[in-house]
């Protein structure tokens, strides 16, 4: 039996989907010529350094890296509260891979360290020569490398969201949120001995209340946060030897999926949770 | 528009060189509204022997539990192709299968239900969020790889392929410099296998962006970095070219990107 073209067994799931996904999962940007970026996590303190692999995305789409020098990339930096910090334009190179050391951009921004803070978010918007075919828009979901404790070694993690668009100098947050609170269960079991730092970005256009539940065999701990739009909260979880933990993130965001940093006394791992 | 995933999924347990592979699977969904079936599932390890998928029953898993498996838990023969899959089956499986099972099991769309898969040694562990649906038999690979590092470490490309058909078939992987379009080398990859390729042999520089191409086999490529002290590792997969865009027809633009690059790189010249 079918209802409005749907198999009757699928109807409960469709209703739940309509209930929880009560607005667009990702908003359509204002124009097809808007360029889109993830909100990447930057960290710059005595423990962490951040690198970004800057590629000429338009050149890769069009198979034209010969004209990369005519294309620019605009980095927009935000602090942990999502406040705009500064913009940096990086001109295209006559080579294909530019590993950008984020600390250099922060240090050269002219903004004092206290205003910058130790972490925040940034986006990378690429210039395009002309509109893309098939009504597509360019997005950078690229790769950040994180170095721990001056190890001279980067752990890489790819971008995940089409979080923010830029069109005619106007920024627009694209990721959706609903009317109901929903849970995101981190699909990773935390194992010790180690320390985890769970970096949760708010890629929506509204401040979000977030409850984080840390679950071990012995206890459940709740912590509440308020993350401004474009902002970032880093939640530290220590896991003892032979202990495991789980993390549940409760918010109205459709994708409360964090970047997870795990480190021990002499090693580290970074991945999407 | 969200892409609807298949309702069956596999979680890879990978082997690479002398690293121990591990996978930690979780029987709790990523969200609290999309998945309602809480029935116990039969966990199987499934590996290819070239003509069949061999299945090994592991245990039953109940809702809200997780389970960690390591390559060291199993016989080496299971990892002849450096690949095994963990499958949460709703029913008992035969000991040999002609194709991967496709019974509806745990699966979600927003986001996709994943496990943690990775490698470890005595000092470090590294992981990525893993799930894999069988790839099409007629597919191709084009990927750009910005993960090579230049301090005291080794750089590898790890190529993962899973198809429903258990056949092991060799394919060519061609390596180019994306900027100069120079042909750098050619190596072999296989279906239903994990192939590890030493990237340091090709002499890439820090401003080079290697591009890897297979005209006849789809795959998931990873960058694996290991420092010489063995206490730091990095593992991440690259995006398919369709991920450079949103909206519109991503399949068409991915085809367009692939065909432009295959033509420009003159891939046919180096295939044979």
Interface residues (C-beta under 8 A of the other chain):
Chain A: X12 X13 X16 X17 X19 X20 X21 X25 X26 X28 X29 X32 X36 X53 X55 X57 X60 X61 X62 X63 X65 X93 X94 X95 X96 X97 X98 X99 X132 X133 X134 X135 X136 X137 X138 X139 X141 X142 X143 X145 X151 X152 X153 X154 X155 X156 X157 X158 X162 X182 X183 X184 X185 X187 X188 X189 X254 X255 X257 X264 X266 X267 X268 X269 X271 X272 X273
Chain B: X2 X24 X26 X28 X29 X30 X31 X32 X33 X34 X36 X66 X68 X110 X111 X113 X114 X115 X116 X118 X123 X124 X125 X126 X127 X128 X129 X144 X146 X147 X149 X151 X152 X153 X177 X178 X179 X206 X207 X208 X209 X223 X225 X227 X231 X232 X233 X234 X235 X236 X237 X238 X239 X241 X243 X244 X245 X246 X247 X248 X249 X250 X252 X253 X256 X257 X260 X261 X264
